[in-house]
Structure formats: C-alpha cells, structure tokens
Amino acid sequence: MKEIKKIIHALKKAKSVAIFSHSDPDFDAIGSALGLKRALNNMGKKADFICDEEISAAPKKVFGDNFCVKNFDKKDYDLFVSLDNPTPSRCKCPECFSENTSSILIDHHRNLGLKAKYNYVNIKRSSCSELVFEVLQKAKIKIDSIVATALYAGLSADTNSFINSNTNADSLLDAHKLLKLGAEAAKFNEYYFRSLSSKEIEVKTFIYNNFKFDKNICYCLASQDDIKKLKANKKDFSAISSQLITFEKSLIAFSVVEKEPKEFYFSFRSKIGYPTREIAQQLGGGGHDYACAGKICDRNLSVEKVKRLIIKEIKKHYPNM
C-alpha cells in the first residue's frame, strides 16, 4: 500500500516525533502510542507520547508512572503522529494535523474530520495497536518484548480479551505473532482483567445498585455528586457500558458520566444486530458499530436530561425497542 510506504518513509526520516491519541485514552490508545514510541526510541529517535490527562491505575501497573509527556511544545518535534483518534475535538493539538504539516494518522475508526499528510485508516482491524504492528513489521523496525507487550495490551483490551464482536482472524493472528515476539500477556492479564482495587469495587457496586432498564436498553448515570460521594476518579467510571451489556436482557447499553461540571461523557455498547455508531454520531460522538462514545457540553443539561436525549435517539433508530 502506497500510503503505508509514505508513513514508513516519514517515520524513518524524522528525528523527533510527537505521538498523540484521543482524549481520555483507553488501553488501545496508550498501547499503540507506547509501542510506537519504544520502537522509535530503539532506532535512536526522540519520540514522546503527549498526554496531560490523568491516567488510570491499570496502565501505570503495566507501563510504570512516567510514560507520557505533559508539557508539549510543537517546535520540539519535526513529525506528528495521531493514533486511534478520528476527530479533531479529541486531539490535543489538531492544528498539528493537515495535508500541509509533517503528520501521520493511523486509525481503525471511520474518520470524522481529523486528517494528516499521510493517513492509514482500516476499519476492519479491531484495534489501532494492530495497525501500528503492521506498519512496524513492513518497515522492518525492531519489535522487542516491550513493544510487543504494549501492542498486545492495546489489542487485548480493545477486543476485551478476544470476546468482543470486533475480534476477527487477524486479531488472533496478530496476538499469536506478538506473543512469539515476547509480549507479556500474563502480566497484562493480571493487571487488566484480574486486579480490582477497593475503589474499583466501590464503583462496580454503585453501577450494580443504580443501573436501570427501558425495555432492552440498559443504562447507568453518574453525576458529579455521585463521583464526589464515592471519592472516585473519573477514570473509575470509564467501563460502565461494557459491564451493562453483559446482562442477558441488554441489547443496547449506555452510560452517562458527568466527568467535569456540565461535561457529559456517554458510551455505548451493543449486541449483534443493534449497531449504535450512527446514534453516537447524531449526538456528536463516534467509534465502532458496537462500541462508541462521545461528549456533550451544555450548561442547561443534567445526566438525567442527557439520558432522555439518548433514549429518544435510540428509539428513532429502533422504534420497537
């Protein structure tokens, strides 16, 4: 593919690379960024993952405490890379990305406006980490166990340990290759799937005590007051919809979390036959057919009002629900 060749040429030519992902980064965002960062560092290049947001406990357990750069000056870099992010509104430096800047975009979401000089988007892949792995392999750039672990973490998290509907043959083949390259799957699994802090247990208890159904739509709301009462981190509420969709009755699950005053983050998960990407886009978000999210900022709204907006939009798409 010509675009991948251009991306490889730009990566090899660059001396200093700033790597970005979407706001509120998940494990695929972090894993793909850190995998690329380490691979470029191994080539003797300056490469930094730029993120000034609070990171949840699990990535720190896997990657340590100091894996991102908070203070960013674009003059310090000659190449900008965006990973796992299709939209300008979730990019820390959208002005760094255009056809006229030294920039690369690699993503597995349908694009919603963020464009770079070189763009590689493949919505058939289950994670951005897989696409970074593909680029590194084609570039014949060394993939050590640290790179492999970061990319495996992103792949495994985005497929929920290979059970989500986005899992495919390529997902499993790439996991096989990364394990052969030294990915520490057991370490990642221990921290991501088998380790709950007392705070995470409290949040789960809140979710199970407060979820509700509207026919086959399952939802849970968390206001600023709820977060404060639990003395929780906003990151502790990042996976609500993933838990709600596991209920047998749930066909569509969503959460609304007021992470900052009057900033409402919504997240959808759904079962086969009930894609929610178009619903999320109508609300200003985006993502995959069965896993998507977005943010609504409005001083006149509350979590309850946002819930009503979302249910109204769902029933437009699925009148019988």
C-alpha positions in Angstrom: 0.0 0.0 0.0 1.5 3.3 -1.1 0.2 5.2 2.0 2.0 2.8 4.3 5.2 3.2 2.4 4.9 7.0 2.8 4.3 6.6 6.5 7.3 4.4 6.9 9.5 6.9 5.0 8.3 9.7 7.2 8.9 7.8 10.4 12.5 6.8 9.3 13.3 10.3 8.1 12.1 12.0 11.3 14.4 12.9 14.2 11.8 13.8 16.8 8.2 12.5 16.9 5.3 13.7 19.0 2.7 10.9 19.3 -0.9 11.8 20.2 -4.1 9.8 20.8 -7.6 10.7 21.8 -8.6 12.5 25.0 -9.5 10.2 27.9 -7.2 7.5 26.4 -8.0 3.8 26.7 -5.6 0.9 26.6 -5.5 0.7 22.8 -4.7 4.4 22.6 -1.9 4.1 25.2 -0.6 0.7 24.0 -0.4 1.7 20.3 1.3 5.0 21.3 3.8 3.4 23.7 4.6 0.6 21.2 5.4 3.1 18.5 7.3 5.3 21.0 9.5 2.5 22.1 10.2 1.2 18.6 11.3 4.7 17.5 13.4 5.1 20.7 15.1 1.9 19.8 16.1 3.5 16.5 17.8 6.3 18.3 15.0 8.8 17.7 13.4 11.2 20.1 9.7 10.1 20.5 7.2 11.1 23.1 3.6 10.2 23.9 1.9 13.5 24.6 -0.9 13.3 27.2 -1.6 15.7 30.0 -4.7 13.8 31.3 -5.0 11.7 34.4 -4.2 8.1 33.6 -6.0 5.3 35.4 -4.2 2.7 37.7 -4.1 -0.3 35.3 -1.8 1.3 32.6 0.5 2.5 35.3 0.8 -1.0 36.7 1.8 -2.3 33.2 3.9 0.6 31.9 5.1 2.5 35.0 4.2 6.0 36.1 6.2 8.2 33.7 5.3 7.1 30.2 3.8 10.3 28.8 4.9 13.9 28.4 2.5 16.6 29.8 4.2 19.8 28.7 4.3 20.0 24.9 5.9 22.5 22.6 5.4 21.6 18.9 8.6 23.4 18.0 10.5 20.5 19.6 9.3 18.0 17.0 9.5 17.5 13.3 6.8 14.9 12.9 3.4 14.5 14.5 1.5 11.2 14.7 -2.1 10.7 15.7 -3.2 7.2 16.8 -6.7 5.8 17.5 -8.5 9.1 17.0 -10.8 10.1 14.1 -11.9 13.5 15.3 -10.2 17.0 15.9 -12.3 17.6 19.1 -10.5 14.8 20.9 -7.0 15.8 19.8 -4.7 17.8 22.0 -3.1 19.6 19.0 -5.5 19.4 16.0 -3.5 22.2 14.2 -0.6 19.8 14.0 -2.6 17.7 11.5 -3.3 18.7 8.0 -2.2 18.0 4.4 0.4 20.7 4.8 2.0 19.6 8.1 4.6 16.8 8.7 2.0 14.5 10.1 0.7 10.9 10.1 -2.7 9.5 11.1 -3.2 5.8 11.9 -6.6 4.6 13.0 -9.2 1.9 12.9 -12.3 4.1 13.3 -14.3 5.8 10.5 -12.8 9.2 10.1 -14.7 12.2 11.5 -12.6 15.1 10.2 -9.0 14.7 11.6 -6.7 14.4 8.7 -2.9 14.3 8.3 -0.5 14.5 5.4 -0.3 10.7 5.4 -3.4 8.7 6.5 -3.8 5.0 7.1 -7.3 4.0 8.2 -8.5 0.4 8.3 -11.9 -0.1 10.0 -11.7 -3.9 9.5 -9.0 -4.1 12.2 -10.1 -4.5 15.8 -7.5 -2.1 17.3 -5.1 0.7 16.4 -2.3 -1.4 18.0 -2.7 -3.9 15.2 -2.2 -1.2 12.6 0.9 0.1 14.3 2.2 -3.5 14.5 1.6 -3.8 10.7 3.5 -0.6 10.0 6.4 -1.7 12.2 6.6 -5.1 10.5 6.5 -3.7 7.0 9.2 -1.1 8.0 11.3 -3.9 9.4 11.7 -1.9 12.6 12.8 -4.0 15.6 10.0 -5.2 17.8 11.3 -6.1 21.2 9.3 -7.6 24.1 8.4 -4.1 25.5 7.0 -3.0 22.1 5.2 -6.4 21.8 3.7 -6.1 25.3 2.4 -2.6 24.6 0.7 -3.6 21.3 -0.7 -6.8 22.8 -2.2 -4.8 25.6 -3.9 -2.5 23.2 -5.2 -5.4 21.1 -6.4 -7.5 24.0 -8.1 -4.6 25.8 -9.9 -3.4 22.7 -11.3 -6.9 22.0 -12.0 -7.5 25.7 -9.7 -10.5 25.7 -10.9 -11.5 22.2 -14.6 -11.8 23.0 -15.9 -8.6 21.5 -17.7 -8.6 18.2 -14.7 -6.7 16.6 -12.5 -9.7 17.1 -11.5 -11.4 13.8 -8.9 -13.8 12.4 -6.4 -11.0 12.0 -6.8 -10.1 15.7 -5.9 -13.7 16.8 -3.1 -14.0 14.3 -1.5 -10.7 15.4 -1.9 -11.8 19.1 0.0 -15.0 18.2 2.8 -13.1 16.5 3.1 -10.6 19.4 3.3 -13.5 21.9 6.1 -15.1 19.8 7.9 -11.7 19.9 7.8 -11.7 23.7 4.6 -9.9 24.7 4.0 -10.4 28.4 0.3 -11.5 28.2 0.2 -12.9 31.7 1.4 -9.6 33.2 -1.2 -7.6 31.3 -4.0 -10.0 32.0 -3.2 -9.9 35.7 -3.4 -6.2 36.0 -6.2 -5.5 33.5 -8.6 -8.5 33.9 -7.8 -9.9 37.3 -7.0 -7.0 39.6 -9.6 -4.7 41.2 -8.7 -2.0 43.7 -11.1 -1.3 46.6 -12.2 1.9 44.8 -13.0 -0.1 41.6 -15.1 -2.5 43.7 -17.0 0.5 45.2 -17.7 1.9 41.7 -18.9 -1.5 40.5 -21.2 -1.7 43.5 -22.5 1.7 42.5 -23.2 0.5 39.0 -25.0 -2.6 40.1 -27.1 -0.6 42.6 -28.0 2.1 40.1 -28.5 0.6 36.6 -31.9 0.7 35.1 -33.7 -0.8 32.1 -36.0 0.8 29.5 -37.2 -2.4 27.8 -34.0 -3.8 26.4 -32.0 -0.6 26.9 -29.8 -0.8 30.0 -28.2 2.4 31.3 -26.4 3.9 34.3 -25.9 7.5 35.2 -23.1 9.1 37.3 -23.3 12.8 38.2 -20.5 15.0 39.6 -22.2 14.5 43.0 -22.0 10.7 42.7 -18.3 10.8 41.8 -17.6 13.1 44.7 -19.5 11.0 47.2 -17.5 7.9 46.2 -14.3 10.0 46.3 -13.6 8.4 42.9 -11.5 9.3 39.9 -13.4 10.0 36.7 -11.4 7.2 35.1 -13.0 4.7 37.5 -16.3 5.2 35.6 -14.8 4.5 32.1 -16.1 1.0 31.6 -19.7 1.1 32.7 -21.4 0.3 29.4 -19.1 -2.7 28.9 -20.4 -4.2 32.1 -24.0 -3.4 31.4 -24.1 -5.1 28.0 -23.2 -8.4 29.7 -26.7 -8.5 31.2 -28.8 -11.1 29.3 -31.6 -8.7 28.7 -29.4 -5.9 27.4 -29.5 -5.3 23.7 -28.1 -1.7 23.9 -26.3 -0.4 27.0 -25.1 3.1 27.6 -23.7 5.3 30.4 -23.6 9.0 31.0 -20.9 10.3 33.3 -20.5 13.9 34.3 -16.7 13.8 34.5 -16.5 17.6 34.8 -19.3 20.1 35.7 -21.7 20.1 32.7 -19.4 17.9 30.6 -21.3 14.7 29.9 -19.4 11.7 28.5 -21.6 9.0 27.0 -20.6 5.5 26.0 -22.5 2.8 24.1 -22.1 -1.0 23.9 -24.5 -3.2 22.0 -25.1 -6.7 20.8 -25.1 -8.1 17.3 -27.9 -6.6 15.2 -28.0 -3.3 17.1 -25.2 -1.1 15.9 -25.0 2.3 17.7 -22.3 4.2 15.8 -24.8 6.3 13.9 -26.7 7.1 17.1 -23.4 8.2 18.7 -22.6 10.4 15.6 -26.0 12.1 15.9 -25.1 13.0 19.4 -21.6 14.3 18.4 -19.6 11.2 19.0 -18.3 8.3 17.0 -16.5 5.0 17.1 -17.3 1.4 16.1 -20.6 -0.2 15.2 -20.9 -1.9 18.6 -18.7 0.3 20.8 -18.7 4.0 20.5 -18.7 7.2 22.7 -18.8 10.9 22.8 -19.1 14.1 24.8 -21.9 16.6 25.3 -21.2 20.0 26.8 -24.2 22.1 27.8 -24.8 24.2 30.9 -28.5 23.6 30.7 -28.3 19.8 30.8 -28.1 17.2 33.6 -27.2 13.5 33.4 -31.0 12.8 33.5 -31.7 15.1 30.6 -28.8 13.6 28.6 -30.2 10.2 29.3 -33.6 11.2 27.8 -31.9 12.6 24.7 -30.0 9.3 24.2 -33.1 7.1 24.7 -35.0 9.3 22.3 -32.3 8.9 19.7 -32.1 5.1 20.2 -35.8 4.8 19.7 -35.6 6.8 16.5 -33.3 4.1 15.1 -35.0 1.2 16.8 -38.8 2.0 17.1 -39.7 -1.3 18.5 -37.2 -1.2 21.4 
